Amino acid sequence: ATQVSWHAKGIRSRYPALHEWLKKRMGTWDGCVLVASFAAFEALRFVVAEFGYSRTVNPHSINFASNGISFVIAIVSSFVLEGTQAFGKVFSWHPLWRFL
């Protein structure tokens, strides 16, 4: 993992009560409901995308935009929750190399 000599505080350091509240709900019934709702919304994305297709719009641009927005939300939420300490986890080359 990449070590960062400076770091901005994430939710764990800034708001420990909020972090504990979120941590208690990870892996619980509430967490399962969240995952199920995210899966349902992801499935609905394909239904809604059918209305976005037309002859003037490139279908790949719709997929690229939706995946890009999802990626940006994931990166932002990682840094909001963990601060810059997430840098080593997000930009680690070992998992990428193992995936390839």
HELIX and SHEET records of a PDB file:
HELIX    1   1 ILE A   11  ARG A   14  1                                   4    
HELIX    2   2 PRO A   16  ARG A   25  1                                  10    
HELIX    3   3 TRP A   29  GLY A   52  1                                  24    
HELIX    4   4 PRO A   59  GLU A   82  1                                  24    
HELIX    5   5 GLY A   83  ALA A   86  5                                   4    
HELIX    6   6 PHE A   87  VAL A   90  1                                   4    
HELIX    7   7 TRP A   93  PHE A   99  1                                   7    
END                                                                             
